[in-house]
Amino acid sequence: MPLIIVIAILTALRYFEVGPFANLSWGWIIGLMVFAFVWFEWLERMFGLDKGDSHDKLEKARQERVKKAFRKDR
């Protein structure tokens, strides 16, 4: 997420030609956009960073349901 914020700020600074960013090449900004796209579409999924703790929480909830189901005497 910080990368997206940096890209948005750099784009605004370059577009409005603020200070030293007036001479910044659009290539750098587009390069960052491409990097962000590749990161969020492929690398995060490849490393499993997109799931976070959701898989662990779901597994824990499943185990609790199984324990409750087998504790009851039928």
Secondary structure as UniProt FT lines:
FT   HELIX           2..15
FT   TURN            16..17
FT   HELIX           19..23
FT   HELIX           26..38
FT   HELIX           39..43
FT   HELIX           44..47
FT   TURN            48..53
FT   HELIX           54..71
//
